[in-house]
Amino acid sequence: MGVQSCGRPSHRSIASHTWKHKKNLPSSFKHGSVLLASCWAERYRLLRGSSVVQQEKLQCVSGQWYNSLERPSLQGLSCESCVQVGARGYAAYHTRNEQELYFFNRMALSVYTELGMITELSAVAKHKHCLQPSEADAAEMTVVA
């Protein structure tokens, strides 16, 4: 008795853009089936009420989808836009599509490398060189063997 399956969710048109890493959903789901929904992480955050969550569980119950708030479908949930604010100078990097360089000097960075001839870079390299801060000027780097 009762409904035996749920219909496909219809929140995104399959032809809206390329979905290389995703696959089509089945045409129906059995009672008790679970789907995990999330927002596009680079641009949006999923809000459940006023709390940020990573994903939301939808469950098929008697032919209807219900979320963890026990509300139909995605009611009470929203994908909210994220804003990244940059100070003066950011626009120039953005125009050149080099946004990561704007934030680069604001990040801690350590670089470890081995320098030498290509033939020396085998598993039995005889010489190792290190790039270290210069003793004369800490802002400069020096290669030390």
ABEGO torsion letter per residue (X at the ends): XEBABBBBBAABBAAABBBAABBBBBABBBBGBBBBBBBBAAABBBBBEABBBABBBBBBBGGBBBBAAGBBEABGBBBBBBBBBBBBGAAAAAAAGAAAAAAAAABBBBBBBBBEBAAAABAABABBBBBBBBAABAABBBBBX
